[in-house]
């Protein structure tokens, strides 16, 4: 019998107990929204995929050298489903040795770095995410000094894992993040 997915409120409370940095919290919410959007596209379980996105960097702030192992151990102890643990392990294959094989794993991997770039693009645009297009994100992707912490190789690898055009993947991440734009503070009306 497989473990049940804890409700979202419990997952958010767990995130808030581990993560204090607002930027990291927003990143995790953006990845959650992107994974949920992909789950809808593929007819998969939005709660399962979204929860993995929400909690994928659970231990990054407190235990960066042990990421994602500390978070995975806690999630396992809390009874999170194996599919979530697998996807989180596979989002950091260089640290865990677990490659993203299942579509679920590949989506989480592909959304992680790209959502950070999309978020950064929103912050420098007068209209935020409201009129953001893949072409604008692609232009910033090529500028290695912009959002320099985003691993461009992982963005490219994620697109390859999904087997779709880069522009389609970018649009999917934008669409997912638009669903929670108010929470992320990336709408034009959220701007000073």
GROMACS elastic network, one bead per residue, 0.5 to 0.9 nm:
[ bonds ]
;  ai    aj funct       b0    kb
    2    81     6  0.65389   500
    2    82     6  0.77840   500
    3     6     6  0.89202   500
    3    79     6  0.63366   500
    3    80     6  0.62360   500
    3    82     6  0.75297   500
    4     7     6  0.89627   500
    4    79     6  0.78019   500
    4    80     6  0.69181   500
    4    81     6  0.62856   500
    5     8     6  0.85315   500
    5    47     6  0.74457   500
    5    48     6  0.66266   500
    5    51     6  0.79766   500
    5    79     6  0.83685   500
    5    80     6  0.61179   500
    5    81     6  0.63458   500
    5    84     6  0.88298   500
    6     9     6  0.82627   500
    6    10     6  0.63340   500
    6    11     6  0.67105   500
    6    51     6  0.86431   500
    6    79     6  0.83897   500
    6    80     6  0.70352   500
    6    81     6  0.89856   500
    7    10     6  0.54768   500
    7    11     6  0.65138   500
    7    12     6  0.88685   500
    7    47     6  0.83677   500
    7    51     6  0.88980   500
    8    12     6  0.60400   500
    8    13     6  0.84603   500
    8    47     6  0.78186   500
    8    50     6  0.89906   500
    8    51     6  0.72495   500
    9    12     6  0.51048   500
    9    13     6  0.61024   500
    9    14     6  0.85691   500
   10    13     6  0.50449   500
   10    14     6  0.61681   500
   10    15     6  0.86353   500
   11    14     6  0.50310   500
   11    15     6  0.62111   500
   11    16     6  0.86474   500
   11    51     6  0.71079   500
   11    54     6  0.76792   500
   11    55     6  0.74012   500
   12    16     6  0.61216   500
   12    17     6  0.85805   500
   12    54     6  0.77755   500
   12    55     6  0.84229   500
   13    16     6  0.50493   500
   13    17     6  0.61663   500
   13    18     6  0.87774   500
   14    17     6  0.51088   500
   14    18     6  0.64359   500
   14    19     6  0.85613   500
   14    55     6  0.84045   500
   14    58     6  0.83735   500
   15    18     6  0.53113   500
   15    19     6  0.57612   500
   15    20     6  0.87308   500
   15    25     6  0.77105   500
   15    28     6  0.88373   500
   15    54     6  0.77640   500
   15    55     6  0.65759   500
   15    58     6  0.62260   500
   16    19     6  0.52690   500
   16    20     6  0.66420   500
   16    25     6  0.79655   500
   17    20     6  0.76538   500
   18    58     6  0.63962   500
   18    59     6  0.68442   500
   18    61     6  0.77876   500
   18    62     6  0.72997   500
   19    22     6  0.80262   500
   19    24     6  0.73259   500
   19    25     6  0.66518   500
   19    57     6  0.89543   500
   19    58     6  0.68240   500
   19    59     6  0.76986   500
   19    60     6  0.82371   500
   19    61     6  0.63355   500
   19    62     6  0.76371   500
   20    23     6  0.89049   500
   20    24     6  0.79679   500
   20    25     6  0.74665   500
   20    61     6  0.79242   500
   21    24     6  0.54035   500
   21    25     6  0.62714   500
   21    26     6  0.87521   500
   21    61     6  0.76697   500
   22    26     6  0.61371   500
   22    27     6  0.85621   500
   23    26     6  0.51408   500
   23    27     6  0.61882   500
   23    28     6  0.87219   500
   24    28     6  0.62203   500
   24    29     6  0.86106   500
   24    57     6  0.81964   500
   24    60     6  0.86973   500
   24    61     6  0.80289   500
   25    28     6  0.51717   500
   25    29     6  0.62523   500
   25    30     6  0.86119   500
   25    54     6  0.86220   500
   26    30     6  0.60275   500
   26    31     6  0.85879   500
   26   119     6  0.89677   500
   26   183     6  0.80903   500
   26   184     6  0.59492   500
   27    30     6  0.50237   500
   27    31     6  0.62246   500
   27    32     6  0.85513   500
   27    54     6  0.86348   500
   27    57     6  0.89541   500
   27   112     6  0.82768   500
   27   115     6  0.71919   500
   27   116     6  0.63928   500
   27   119     6  0.79598   500
   27   184     6  0.85804   500
   28    31     6  0.51489   500
   28    32     6  0.61379   500
   28    33     6  0.86781   500
   28    53     6  0.63728   500
   28    55     6  0.67328   500
   28    56     6  0.71767   500
   28    57     6  0.68738   500
   28    58     6  0.84218   500
   28   112     6  0.84098   500
   29    33     6  0.61806   500
   29    34     6  0.86003   500
   29    50     6  0.88811   500
   29    53     6  0.74043   500
   29    54     6  0.55520   500
   29    55     6  0.87649   500
   29   177     6  0.85730   500
   29   180     6  0.82941   500
   29   183     6  0.85477   500
   29   184     6  0.77881   500
   30    33     6  0.51186   500
   30    34     6  0.61656   500
   30    35     6  0.85953   500
   30    53     6  0.80879   500
   30    54     6  0.79876   500
   30   111     6  0.87227   500
   30   112     6  0.86016   500
   30   115     6  0.62444   500
   30   116     6  0.79930   500
   30   119     6  0.80201   500
   30   173     6  0.85298   500
   30   176     6  0.77306   500
   30   177     6  0.56694   500
   30   180     6  0.77504   500
   30   181     6  0.88551   500
   30   184     6  0.74515   500
   31    34     6  0.50232   500
   31    35     6  0.60593   500
   31    36     6  0.84902   500
   31    50     6  0.78322   500
   31    52     6  0.87747   500
   31    54     6  0.64527   500
   31    56     6  0.85520   500
   31   108     6  0.74923   500
   31   111     6  0.59445   500
   31   112     6  0.58398   500
   31   113     6  0.87864   500
   31   114     6  0.88508   500
   31   115     6  0.61453   500
   31   116     6  0.84373   500
   31   173     6  0.83568   500
   31   176     6  0.85460   500
   31   177     6  0.80325   500
   32    35     6  0.51817   500
   32    36     6  0.61110   500
   32    37     6  0.86018   500
   32    49     6  0.74827   500
   32    51     6  0.65478   500
   32    52     6  0.71142   500
   32    55     6  0.81447   500
   32    56     6  0.88990   500
   32   108     6  0.86605   500
   32   111     6  0.88114   500
   32   176     6  0.85303   500
   32   177     6  0.87225   500
   33    36     6  0.50939   500
   33    37     6  0.61853   500
   33    38     6  0.87396   500
   33    50     6  0.65614   500
   33    53     6  0.76569   500
   33    54     6  0.82053   500
   33   173     6  0.81155   500
   33   175     6  0.87973   500
   33   176     6  0.50394   500
   33   177     6  0.56085   500
   33   178     6  0.84575   500
   33   179     6  0.70264   500
   33   180     6  0.69764   500
   34    37     6  0.51043   500
   34    38     6  0.63635   500
   34    39     6  0.86944   500
   34    50     6  0.78698   500
   34    53     6  0.78959   500
   34   107     6  0.86885   500
   34   108     6  0.84703   500
   34   111     6  0.63594   500
   34   112     6  0.87906   500
   34   115     6  0.75354   500
   34   172     6  0.71624   500
   34   173     6  0.50879   500
   34   174     6  0.77407   500
   34   175     6  0.75999   500
   34   177     6  0.60260   500
   34   179     6  0.89486   500
   35    38     6  0.50845   500
   35    39     6  0.61485   500
   35    40     6  0.87142   500
   35    46     6  0.75571   500
   35    49     6  0.56145   500
   35    50     6  0.53446   500
   35    51     6  0.86594   500
   35    52     6  0.81607   500
   35    53     6  0.61074   500
   35    54     6  0.89123   500
   35   104     6  0.84349   500
   35   107     6  0.65792   500
   35   108     6  0.63382   500
   35   111     6  0.69385   500
   35   173     6  0.82486   500
   35   176     6  0.75373   500
   36    40     6  0.63475   500
   36    41     6  0.87359   500
   36    44     6  0.88225   500
   36    45     6  0.81122   500
   36    47     6  0.71879   500
   36    48     6  0.84542   500
   36    49     6  0.59432   500
   36    51     6  0.86380   500
   36    53     6  0.82553   500
   36   176     6  0.71348   500
   37    40     6  0.51926   500
   37    41     6  0.63766   500
   37    42     6  0.88288   500
   37    46     6  0.76574   500
   37    50     6  0.85662   500
   37   172     6  0.71381   500
   37   173     6  0.77037   500
   37   175     6  0.73837   500
   37   177     6  0.85514   500
   37   179     6  0.86609   500
   38    42     6  0.62045   500
   38    43     6  0.84000   500
   38    44     6  0.81565   500
   38    46     6  0.82179   500
   38    49     6  0.83667   500
   38   104     6  0.89546   500
   38   107     6  0.72616   500
   38   172     6  0.72419   500
   38   173     6  0.83561   500
   38   176     6  0.78726   500
   39    42     6  0.51842   500
   39    43     6  0.57739   500
   39    45     6  0.60105   500
   39    46     6  0.51716   500
   39    47     6  0.86824   500
   39    48     6  0.87228   500
   39    49     6  0.64739   500
   39    50     6  0.80988   500
   39   104     6  0.82193   500
   39   107     6  0.88642   500
   40    43     6  0.50564   500
   40    44     6  0.61922   500
   40    45     6  0.77009   500
   40    46     6  0.65369   500
   41    44     6  0.77865   500
   42    45     6  0.89743   500
   43    46     6  0.84036   500
   44    47     6  0.89719   500
   44    48     6  0.83788   500
   44    49     6  0.79046   500
   44   104     6  0.87941   500
   45    48     6  0.53691   500
   45    49     6  0.63062   500
   45    50     6  0.83566   500
   46    49     6  0.52572   500
   46    50     6  0.55982   500
   46    51     6  0.81898   500
   47    50     6  0.50379   500
   47    51     6  0.58050   500
   47    52     6  0.85402   500
   48    51     6  0.53715   500
   48    52     6  0.65357   500
   48    53     6  0.88816   500
   48    81     6  0.84838   500
   48    83     6  0.80181   500
   48    84     6  0.68614   500
   49    52     6  0.53695   500
   49    53     6  0.64316   500
   49    54     6  0.87508   500
   49    83     6  0.89630   500
   49    84     6  0.74541   500
   49    87     6  0.86867   500
   49   104     6  0.67366   500
   49   105     6  0.89682   500
   49   107     6  0.86549   500
   49   108     6  0.78528   500
   50    53     6  0.50405   500
   50    54     6  0.60563   500
   50    55     6  0.86724   500
   51    55     6  0.61541   500
   51    56     6  0.82665   500
   51    84     6  0.74327   500
   52    55     6  0.53343   500
   52    56     6  0.55963   500
   52    83     6  0.86545   500
   52    84     6  0.52608   500
   52    85     6  0.77022   500
   52    87     6  0.67970   500
   52    88     6  0.63149   500
   52   108     6  0.75100   500
   53    56     6  0.53635   500
   53    57     6  0.83053   500
   53    84     6  0.89078   500
   53    87     6  0.88536   500
   53    88     6  0.79842   500
   53   108     6  0.62817   500
   53   111     6  0.84277   500
   53   112     6  0.79768   500
   54    57     6  0.78165   500
   54    58     6  0.81699   500
   55    58     6  0.50651   500
   55    59     6  0.87104   500
   55    71     6  0.82535   500
   55    75     6  0.89199   500
   55    88     6  0.79684   500
   56    59     6  0.83009   500
   56    60     6  0.88465   500
   56    68     6  0.75973   500
   56    71     6  0.80931   500
   56    72     6  0.87159   500
   56    84     6  0.88368   500
   56    85     6  0.89161   500
   56    87     6  0.82849   500
   56    88     6  0.52438   500
   56    89     6  0.83732   500
   56    91     6  0.76996   500
   56   108     6  0.83797   500
   56   112     6  0.87417   500
   57    60     6  0.52070   500
   57    61     6  0.80337   500
   57    67     6  0.75281   500
   57    68     6  0.68555   500
   57    71     6  0.76571   500
   57    88     6  0.82106   500
   58    61     6  0.75645   500
   58    62     6  0.85517   500
   58    67     6  0.83462   500
   58    68     6  0.76371   500
   58    70     6  0.85194   500
   58    71     6  0.55663   500
   58    72     6  0.84974   500
   59    62     6  0.55677   500
   59    63     6  0.53972   500
   59    64     6  0.67238   500
   59    66     6  0.77911   500
   59    67     6  0.58237   500
   59    68     6  0.62912   500
   59    69     6  0.80166   500
   59    70     6  0.61448   500
   59    72     6  0.84857   500
   60    63     6  0.55003   500
   60    65     6  0.80266   500
   60    66     6  0.80026   500
   60    67     6  0.56129   500
   60    68     6  0.71232   500
   60    71     6  0.83191   500
   61    64     6  0.59432   500
   61    67     6  0.89322   500
   62    65     6  0.89894   500
   62    67     6  0.89826   500
   63    66     6  0.53288   500
   63    67     6  0.60915   500
   63    68     6  0.84217   500
   63    70     6  0.71885   500
   63    71     6  0.87287   500
   64    67     6  0.51515   500
   64    68     6  0.80223   500
   65    68     6  0.86244   500
   66    69     6  0.56184   500
   66    70     6  0.60564   500
   66    71     6  0.86713   500
   66    95     6  0.85899   500
   67    70     6  0.61855   500
   67    71     6  0.70197   500
   67    72     6  0.85666   500
   67    92     6  0.83908   500
   67    95     6  0.76369   500
   67    96     6  0.89833   500
   68    71     6  0.55229   500
   68    72     6  0.60781   500
   68    73     6  0.87124   500
   68    88     6  0.73566   500
   68    89     6  0.66499   500
   68    91     6  0.88626   500
   68    92     6  0.72941   500
   68    95     6  0.76866   500
   68    96     6  0.77935   500
   69    72     6  0.50750   500
   69    73     6  0.61643   500
   69    74     6  0.87290   500
   69    89     6  0.77891   500
   69    95     6  0.85843   500
   69    96     6  0.77259   500
   70    73     6  0.52441   500
   70    74     6  0.64278   500
   70    75     6  0.87343   500
   71    74     6  0.51634   500
   71    75     6  0.61155   500
   71    76     6  0.85209   500
   72    75     6  0.50418   500
   72    76     6  0.59978   500
   72    77     6  0.85210   500
   72    85     6  0.62187   500
   72    88     6  0.74945   500
   72    89     6  0.74776   500
   73    76     6  0.51230   500
   73    77     6  0.61997   500
   73    78     6  0.86500   500
   73    85     6  0.89543   500
   74    77     6  0.50629   500
   74    78     6  0.61944   500
   74    79     6  0.87508   500
   75    79     6  0.63674   500
   75    80     6  0.54899   500
   75    81     6  0.86057   500
   75    84     6  0.88955   500
   75    85     6  0.73969   500
   76    79     6  0.51395   500
   76    80     6  0.55838   500
   76    81     6  0.77339   500
   76    82     6  0.79041   500
   76    85     6  0.72458   500
   77    80     6  0.76829   500
   79    82     6  0.86252   500
   80    83     6  0.84457   500
   80    84     6  0.68259   500
   80    85     6  0.72060   500
   81    84     6  0.55247   500
   81    85     6  0.66368   500
   81    86     6  0.88282   500
   82    86     6  0.59961   500
   82    87     6  0.85666   500
   83    86     6  0.50550   500
   83    87     6  0.61745   500
   83    88     6  0.86213   500
   83   104     6  0.83317   500
   83   105     6  0.86021   500
   84    87     6  0.51829   500
   84    88     6  0.61601   500
   84    89     6  0.85344   500
   84   104     6  0.88365   500
   84   105     6  0.86714   500
   85    88     6  0.52250   500
   85    89     6  0.60964   500
   85    90     6  0.85275   500
   86    89     6  0.51412   500
   86    90     6  0.60552   500
   86    91     6  0.86992   500
   86    98     6  0.78373   500
   86   100     6  0.83750   500
   86   105     6  0.72195   500
   87    91     6  0.62241   500
   87    98     6  0.89073   500
   87   100     6  0.70098   500
   87   101     6  0.89770   500
   87   102     6  0.82258   500
   87   104     6  0.65665   500
   87   106     6  0.78873   500
   87   107     6  0.88093   500
   87   108     6  0.67637   500
   87   109     6  0.80754   500
   88    91     6  0.52450   500
   88    92     6  0.72894   500
   88   105     6  0.74732   500
   88   108     6  0.76402   500
   88   109     6  0.84560   500
   89    92     6  0.58704   500
   89    93     6  0.67812   500
   89    95     6  0.83370   500
   89    96     6  0.60752   500
   89    97     6  0.81911   500
   89    98     6  0.60493   500
   89    99     6  0.81156   500
   89   100     6  0.83847   500
   89   105     6  0.86029   500
   90    93     6  0.51387   500
   90    94     6  0.88408   500
   90    96     6  0.72323   500
   90    97     6  0.77707   500
   90    99     6  0.50661   500
   90   101     6  0.80055   500
   90   105     6  0.60202   500
   90   106     6  0.79248   500
   90   108     6  0.83288   500
   90   109     6  0.71468   500
   91    94     6  0.88856   500
   91    96     6  0.88737   500
   91    98     6  0.82273   500
   91    99     6  0.78432   500
   91   100     6  0.67792   500
   91   105     6  0.68241   500
   91   106     6  0.77270   500
   91   107     6  0.89985   500
   91   108     6  0.62760   500
   91   110     6  0.83059   500
   91   112     6  0.77939   500
   92    95     6  0.55342   500
   92    96     6  0.62450   500
   92    97     6  0.79758   500
   92    98     6  0.75708   500
   92    99     6  0.81282   500
   92   100     6  0.87992   500
   92   109     6  0.76744   500
   93    96     6  0.50507   500
   93    99     6  0.52953   500
   93   100     6  0.74325   500
   94    97     6  0.58406   500
   94    98     6  0.79230   500
   94    99     6  0.85517   500
   95    98     6  0.82221   500
   96    99     6  0.83186   500
   98   101     6  0.86011   500
   99   105     6  0.82102   500
   99   106     6  0.87573   500
  100   103     6  0.77660   500
  100   104     6  0.81167   500
  100   106     6  0.50982   500
  100   107     6  0.86248   500
  100   108     6  0.86252   500
  100   109     6  0.72068   500
  100   161     6  0.82413   500
  101   104     6  0.82005   500
  101   105     6  0.62148   500
  101   106     6  0.65476   500
  101   161     6  0.86915   500
  102   105     6  0.52015   500
  102   106     6  0.63175   500
  102   107     6  0.86882   500
  103   106     6  0.50261   500
  103   107     6  0.60626   500
  103   108     6  0.86762   500
  103   161     6  0.84003   500
  103   162     6  0.76105   500
  104   107     6  0.52575   500
  104   108     6  0.64423   500
  104   109     6  0.87600   500
  105   108     6  0.53556   500
  105   109     6  0.62715   500
  105   110     6  0.86163   500
  106   109     6  0.50755   500
  106   110     6  0.59657   500
  106   111     6  0.85240   500
  106   158     6  0.68057   500
  106   161     6  0.58798   500
  106   162     6  0.65574   500
  107   110     6  0.50335   500
  107   111     6  0.60093   500
  107   112     6  0.85313   500
  107   158     6  0.75452   500
  107   161     6  0.80234   500
  107   162     6  0.69683   500
  108   111     6  0.52637   500
  108   112     6  0.61278   500
  108   158     6  0.87500   500
  109   112     6  0.55154   500
  109   113     6  0.76907   500
  109   154     6  0.80001   500
  109   155     6  0.86209   500
  109   157     6  0.87286   500
  109   158     6  0.60793   500
  109   161     6  0.86025   500
  110   113     6  0.68598   500
  110   114     6  0.68255   500
  110   115     6  0.87662   500
  110   154     6  0.74283   500
  110   155     6  0.63407   500
  110   156     6  0.83847   500
  110   157     6  0.74082   500
  110   159     6  0.63385   500
  110   160     6  0.87535   500
  110   161     6  0.74009   500
  110   162     6  0.75051   500
  110   169     6  0.84318   500
  111   114     6  0.53674   500
  111   115     6  0.56580   500
  111   116     6  0.85761   500
  111   155     6  0.81333   500
  111   158     6  0.74594   500
  111   169     6  0.85206   500
  111   170     6  0.89876   500
  111   173     6  0.68294   500
  112   115     6  0.57031   500
  112   116     6  0.69618   500
  112   154     6  0.87878   500
  112   155     6  0.83042   500
  112   158     6  0.88334   500
  113   116     6  0.53398   500
  113   117     6  0.66859   500
  113   118     6  0.89592   500
  113   149     6  0.89856   500
  113   150     6  0.57854   500
  113   151     6  0.63976   500
  113   152     6  0.78300   500
  113   154     6  0.67856   500
  113   155     6  0.59629   500
  113   158     6  0.86735   500
  114   117     6  0.50826   500
  114   118     6  0.61923   500
  114   119     6  0.85347   500
  114   150     6  0.75656   500
  114   151     6  0.86189   500
  114   152     6  0.84595   500
  114   154     6  0.84931   500
  114   155     6  0.58174   500
  114   158     6  0.86014   500
  114   169     6  0.88801   500
  114   170     6  0.74076   500
  114   173     6  0.75188   500
  115   118     6  0.50270   500
  115   119     6  0.60241   500
  115   120     6  0.85640   500
  115   170     6  0.85815   500
  115   173     6  0.64189   500
  115   174     6  0.79407   500
  115   177     6  0.79730   500
  116   119     6  0.51054   500
  116   120     6  0.62409   500
  116   121     6  0.86756   500
  116   147     6  0.80118   500
  116   149     6  0.87759   500
  116   150     6  0.67126   500
  117   120     6  0.50891   500
  117   121     6  0.62071   500
  117   122     6  0.86992   500
  117   137     6  0.74141   500
  117   140     6  0.80073   500
  117   141     6  0.74007   500
  117   146     6  0.85511   500
  117   147     6  0.63962   500
  117   149     6  0.89679   500
  117   150     6  0.64317   500
  118   121     6  0.50386   500
  118   122     6  0.63028   500
  118   123     6  0.88539   500
  118   129     6  0.83648   500
  118   132     6  0.87201   500
  118   137     6  0.64688   500
  118   170     6  0.79742   500
  118   173     6  0.77089   500
  118   174     6  0.68790   500
  118   177     6  0.86322   500
  119   122     6  0.51250   500
  119   123     6  0.65133   500
  119   128     6  0.88119   500
  119   129     6  0.81949   500
  119   174     6  0.88543   500
  119   177     6  0.84494   500
  119   184     6  0.84459   500
  119   186     6  0.75503   500
  120   123     6  0.51854   500
  120   124     6  0.68048   500
  120   146     6  0.83033   500
  120   147     6  0.64585   500
  121   124     6  0.55484   500
  121   125     6  0.64825   500
  121   128     6  0.75767   500
  121   129     6  0.80361   500
  121   132     6  0.81173   500
  121   136     6  0.79515   500
  121   137     6  0.65972   500
  121   140     6  0.74173   500
  121   146     6  0.88712   500
  121   147     6  0.85141   500
  122   125     6  0.53846   500
  122   126     6  0.81314   500
  122   127     6  0.76264   500
  122   129     6  0.51455   500
  122   130     6  0.85588   500
  122   132     6  0.73335   500
  122   186     6  0.58112   500
  122   187     6  0.79618   500
  123   126     6  0.79747   500
  123   127     6  0.89143   500
  123   128     6  0.60402   500
  123   129     6  0.84108   500
  123   185     6  0.88279   500
  123   186     6  0.66113   500
  123   191     6  0.85891   500
  124   127     6  0.87728   500
  124   128     6  0.71818   500
  125   129     6  0.78062   500
  125   132     6  0.82053   500
  125   188     6  0.84245   500
  126   187     6  0.89746   500
  126   188     6  0.63741   500
  126   191     6  0.76284   500
  127   130     6  0.56551   500
  127   131     6  0.64302   500
  127   132     6  0.78717   500
  127   186     6  0.82080   500
  127   187     6  0.64158   500
  127   189     6  0.79590   500
  127   191     6  0.81361   500
  128   131     6  0.71413   500
  128   132     6  0.69588   500
  128   185     6  0.86259   500
  128   186     6  0.50553   500
  128   188     6  0.51178   500
  128   189     6  0.86296   500
  128   190     6  0.84045   500
  128   191     6  0.78369   500
  129   133     6  0.85009   500
  129   174     6  0.74106   500
  129   177     6  0.82531   500
  129   178     6  0.67496   500
  129   181     6  0.73327   500
  129   186     6  0.57080   500
  129   187     6  0.56452   500
  129   188     6  0.74217   500
  130   178     6  0.76638   500
  130   181     6  0.86798   500
  130   186     6  0.80332   500
  130   187     6  0.59079   500
  130   188     6  0.66811   500
  132   135     6  0.84406   500
  132   136     6  0.68423   500
  132   137     6  0.77814   500
  132   171     6  0.89710   500
  132   174     6  0.75758   500
  133   136     6  0.55702   500
  133   137     6  0.67728   500
  133   138     6  0.88775   500
  133   167     6  0.88583   500
  133   170     6  0.82945   500
  133   171     6  0.70841   500
  133   174     6  0.80169   500
  134   137     6  0.50844   500
  134   138     6  0.60210   500
  134   139     6  0.85826   500
  134   166     6  0.84585   500
  134   167     6  0.54311   500
  134   168     6  0.78164   500
  134   169     6  0.86298   500
  134   170     6  0.55496   500
  134   171     6  0.57710   500
  134   174     6  0.81277   500
  135   138     6  0.50572   500
  135   139     6  0.62375   500
  135   140     6  0.87957   500
  135   167     6  0.73544   500
  135   170     6  0.89369   500
  136   139     6  0.51512   500
  136   140     6  0.64646   500
  136   141     6  0.86320   500
  137   140     6  0.51285   500
  137   141     6  0.60196   500
  137   142     6  0.87697   500
  137   167     6  0.88735   500
  137   170     6  0.74677   500
  138   142     6  0.64268   500
  138   143     6  0.88871   500
  138   166     6  0.84718   500
  138   167     6  0.77413   500
  138   170     6  0.82596   500
  139   142     6  0.54118   500
  139   143     6  0.67647   500
  140   143     6  0.50193   500
  140   144     6  0.76880   500
  140   145     6  0.88062   500
  140   146     6  0.63485   500
  140   147     6  0.82990   500
  141   144     6  0.67532   500
  141   146     6  0.75838   500
  141   147     6  0.85159   500
  141   150     6  0.87965   500
  141   152     6  0.71005   500
  141   155     6  0.89281   500
  142   145     6  0.88617   500
  142   146     6  0.85520   500
  142   152     6  0.84724   500
  143   146     6  0.55531   500
  143   147     6  0.85380   500
  143   148     6  0.85763   500
  144   147     6  0.73025   500
  144   148     6  0.57847   500
  144   150     6  0.86149   500
  144   152     6  0.80321   500
  145   148     6  0.50894   500
  145   149     6  0.88982   500
  146   149     6  0.84548   500
  146   150     6  0.86081   500
  147   150     6  0.58165   500
  148   151     6  0.76923   500
  148   152     6  0.89024   500
  149   152     6  0.89226   500
  150   153     6  0.88767   500
  150   154     6  0.83807   500
  150   155     6  0.81682   500
  151   154     6  0.53831   500
  151   155     6  0.65094   500
  151   156     6  0.89593   500
  152   156     6  0.63005   500
  152   157     6  0.85329   500
  153   156     6  0.51496   500
  153   157     6  0.60512   500
  153   158     6  0.85044   500
  154   158     6  0.58951   500
  154   159     6  0.85528   500
  155   158     6  0.51212   500
  155   159     6  0.64187   500
  155   160     6  0.87492   500
  156   159     6  0.52212   500
  156   160     6  0.63117   500
  156   161     6  0.87065   500
  156   166     6  0.79527   500
  157   161     6  0.61417   500
  157   162     6  0.87492   500
  158   162     6  0.63595   500
  158   163     6  0.87275   500
  158   169     6  0.89959   500
  159   162     6  0.52276   500
  159   163     6  0.62841   500
  159   164     6  0.63719   500
  159   165     6  0.70044   500
  159   166     6  0.58093   500
  159   169     6  0.67633   500
  160   163     6  0.51405   500
  160   164     6  0.71425   500
  160   165     6  0.84686   500
  160   166     6  0.84911   500
  161   164     6  0.83337   500
  162   165     6  0.86144   500
  162   169     6  0.81896   500
  163   166     6  0.89810   500
  164   167     6  0.83792   500
  164   168     6  0.66141   500
  164   169     6  0.68014   500
  165   168     6  0.52605   500
  165   169     6  0.64932   500
  165   170     6  0.87592   500
  166   169     6  0.51493   500
  166   170     6  0.61556   500
  166   171     6  0.85894   500
  167   170     6  0.50453   500
  167   171     6  0.61033   500
  167   172     6  0.85880   500
  168   171     6  0.50697   500
  168   172     6  0.61640   500
  168   173     6  0.87149   500
  169   172     6  0.50457   500
  169   173     6  0.63020   500
  169   174     6  0.86204   500
  170   173     6  0.52096   500
  170   174     6  0.61737   500
  170   175     6  0.85758   500
  171   175     6  0.60103   500
  171   176     6  0.85126   500
  172   175     6  0.50486   500
  172   176     6  0.61256   500
  172   177     6  0.85960   500
  173   176     6  0.50534   500
  173   177     6  0.61195   500
  173   178     6  0.84815   500
  174   177     6  0.51631   500
  174   178     6  0.60189   500
  174   179     6  0.88084   500
  175   178     6  0.50616   500
  175   179     6  0.66683   500
  176   179     6  0.54535   500
  176   180     6  0.75307   500
  176   181     6  0.89817   500
  177   180     6  0.55106   500
  177   181     6  0.59064   500
  177   184     6  0.80700   500
  178   182     6  0.81739   500
  178   184     6  0.89661   500
  178   186     6  0.84008   500
  178   187     6  0.84637   500
  179   182     6  0.82252   500
  180   183     6  0.53468   500
  180   184     6  0.63414   500
  180   185     6  0.86346   500
  180   186     6  0.89272   500
  181   184     6  0.50140   500
  181   185     6  0.58890   500
  181   186     6  0.53509   500
  181   187     6  0.59588   500
  182   185     6  0.50267   500
  182   186     6  0.65616   500
  182   187     6  0.64445   500
  182   190     6  0.74717   500
  183   186     6  0.80535   500
  184   187     6  0.82909   500
  185   188     6  0.86355   500
  185   189     6  0.86452   500
  185   190     6  0.55082   500
  185   191     6  0.77274   500
  186   189     6  0.82788   500
  186   190     6  0.62983   500
  186   191     6  0.75001   500
  187   190     6  0.52080   500
  187   191     6  0.69739   500
  188   191     6  0.54322   500
  188   192     6  0.87904   500
  189   192     6  0.80308   500
